[in-house]
């Protein structure tokens, strides 16, 4: 399976972007992919243009500095045998990234989970969150300074939906995680977290025996759905690299990543169209806002 051919890396040449650049370069070497580096200059606001007659000159200086910075990174990448090009763009970071990814037909975006100057209180910056809500392709969010090989990859699936798009997304998550684990020579843990809707409320309103029967029936249903998915990859619920979790996914999955000291979480995200996609998107966003490792958000096959 050939995962990546064109990798777009979002770099801030005025900050330390070593981790995301190193990850993008490593992926390019592993998959013999082309690398496209971009740095984004935010457009000056109306107030700045009004107050400063030199705003055009200031903007040109900023762009010029970033052009030179990217040129050095392109040269360094080419010395590693990577085919690389670069571009400085103006505008909101998330929209500029989406536009260029579509233009160059990128099959992966690599960027920091949170920029050095981000004002966001959580582990994800505002631009990263906006990108996850409208991803044109899979997005690899790098956290921290980790550039070493990945030791453990956690793949999180949702085996409950029975519609074809979500089924394809589940397969793509597992396939991607498996291929990455082979390249990195890392352990792989495939997890599925389920919970009974309104479980706490029902536990206080149903007789204990009736509640237990309901829980057992749901557990069996989710186990069978997960087993059906695993069977496509010659795995089963008793495989050491498989774990069925009981509880809220946005809590269970980050907890497992922390307990197992995961280096990368591979999960699914979708562009928001209807109510179902909105809910799934919110779940993915809550998970990615709680994990303390890097993450790879997979989009459904086009």
FENVENTA-V407415 format. One record per pair of residues at least 6 apart in sequence whose ideal C-beta (glycine too) atoms are under 6 Angstrom apart, sorted by the first residue. I is the first residue (numbers start at 1). J is the second residue. If there is no record, write none. Layout:
i=(I/I)
j=(J/J)
//
This chain:
i=(1/3/3/4/4/4/4/5/5/6/6/6/6/6/7/7/7/7/7/7/8/8/8/8/9/9/9/10/10/10/11/11/11/11/13/13/13/15/19/19/19/20/20/20/20/22/23/23/24/25/28/28/30/34/35/35/35/36/36/37/37/37/38/38/38/39/39/39/40/40/40/41/41/41/43/43/44/48/49/63/66/67/70/74/74/77/78/89/93/94/94/94/97/98/101/101/101/102/106/107/108/109/110/112/113/113/113/113/114/115/118/120/122/124/128/131/132/132/134/135/138/138/139/140/141/142/143/149/150/150/150/150/151/151/152/152/152/152/153/153/153/153/153/153/154/154/154/154/155/155/155/155/155/156/156/156/157/157/157/159/159/159/159/160/165/168/169/169/170/172/172/173/173/173/174/176/176/177/177/181/188/189/190/191/191/191/192/192/193/193/193/193/194/195/195/196/203/226/227/230/235/245/249/250/250/250/253/254/254/257/257/257/262/263/264/265/265/265/266/267/268/269/269/270/270/270/272/272/288)
j=(179/31/179/31/33/107/108/33/107/34/104/105/106/107/24/27/28/33/35/108/36/101/106/109/24/37/110/38/97/111/17/21/37/39/39/66/69/116/142/145/147/110/111/112/142/147/110/142/110/77/35/82/183/83/77/82/84/85/104/70/73/86/87/89/100/66/70/88/89/93/96/62/63/90/90/91/55/55/55/88/88/88/86/84/86/84/84/96/127/127/130/131/131/136/109/136/137/136/137/137/138/139/140/142/124/128/141/143/125/125/125/126/289/289/141/139/269/297/271/299/298/299/297/296/295/294/294/184/184/186/263/264/186/263/187/260/262/263/177/180/181/186/188/264/189/257/262/265/173/174/177/190/266/191/253/267/170/173/192/192/225/226/229/225/300/301/268/300/229/298/301/266/268/298/233/266/298/188/266/188/241/241/242/243/245/256/226/244/245/249/252/253/222/247/248/218/211/244/237/236/242/252/283/283/286/287/287/290/291/265/291/293/293/293/294/291/293/295/296/284/298/284/297/277/280/281/278/281/295)
//
